[in-house]
Amino acid sequence: MTQVKEWISEYNETALLADGFDKAVIGICQRFGQSPLVAYDREKCIEILMHQFEEDNKIDQSQLYEEAVEYFEYNVIGAWVGEDTPVFITRYEPNKS
């Protein structure tokens, strides 16, 4: 992941990363007048959490997705740590109903 961190630092040396979600990094997002931020794929983050929960055997298999979403929304998206806090992208999938 060092390569990704180095790449991110080319855009914003103070950009923050979400711990444990390195494989969900999809790039950098930018908006006029603001520093570039690390962008994560929301669904990949949830998949990572599901895998962690599954390995820990802490959650019933039938509730794995719901628990991962709840944890993600409260503990990850809800963790504002300043202007360099990363963003989480929900990808548009036109064929998904």
Buried (B, 14 or more C-beta within 10 A) or exposed (E): EEEBEEEBEEBBEEBBBBEEBEEBBBBBBEEEEEBBBBBBBBBBBBBBBBEBBEEEEEBEEEEBBEBBBEBBEEEBBEEEEEEBBBBBBEEEEEEEE
